[in-house]
Amino acid sequence: MLLLAMQTGLRLSELTSLRHEDLHVGVGAHVRVIGKGRKEWCTPLSKNTRAVLFLLCNK
């Protein structure tokens, strides 16, 4: 989760409110977040972060 936080710049509250549906680790890997002020944004994930999240999500 630290890797995800560092790459995306998510706040702690945003990280803790992530759901499985918010993480897209296939082609075009990204994370969708509802941030401050109820603003939705999408951040692409690097190959390394995608690989780690893929392993965590498939356990």
ZIDA-V595937 format. One record per residue. N is the residue number from 1. SS is DSSP state (H for helix, E for strand, - for the rest). PHI is phi as a letter, one per 20 degrees, with the letter a starting at -180 (999 if undefined). D_FIRST is the distance of its C-alpha to the first C-alpha in Angstrom with 1 decimal. Layout:
n: [N/N]
ss: [SS/SS]
phi: [PHI/PHI]
d_first: [D_FIRST/D_FIRST]
This chain:
n: [1/2/3/4/5/6/7/8/9/10/11/12/13/14/15/16/17/18/19/20/21/22/23/24/25/26/27/28/29/30/31/32/33/34/35/36/37/38/39/40/41/42/43/44/45/46/47/48/49/50/51/52/53/54/55/56/57/58/59]
ss: [-/H/H/H/H/H/H/H/-/-/-/H/H/H/H/H/-/-/-/H/H/H/E/E/-/-/-/-/-/E/E/E/E/E/-/H/H/H/-/E/E/E/E/E/-/-/H/H/H/H/H/H/H/H/H/H/H/-/-]
phi: [999/f/g/f/f/f/f/e/m/f/f/g/f/f/f/f/e/f/d/g/f/f/e/d/d/e/f/m/g/b/c/d/c/e/e/g/m/m/e/e/b/c/c/f/d/f/f/f/f/f/f/f/f/f/f/f/f/e/e]
d_first: [0.0/3.8/5.3/5.0/6.1/8.6/10.0/10.6/11.4/10.3/11.6/10.3/12.6/11.5/7.9/9.6/12.3/10.6/12.7/13.0/15.7/13.7/12.0/14.8/14.2/18.0/20.3/19.4/15.6/14.2/12.4/14.8/14.4/17.2/17.1/19.6/23.1/22.0/21.6/19.8/18.2/16.8/14.8/15.3/12.7/13.8/15.1/12.7/9.5/11.6/12.7/9.5/8.6/12.4/12.5/10.0/11.9/15.2/15.2]
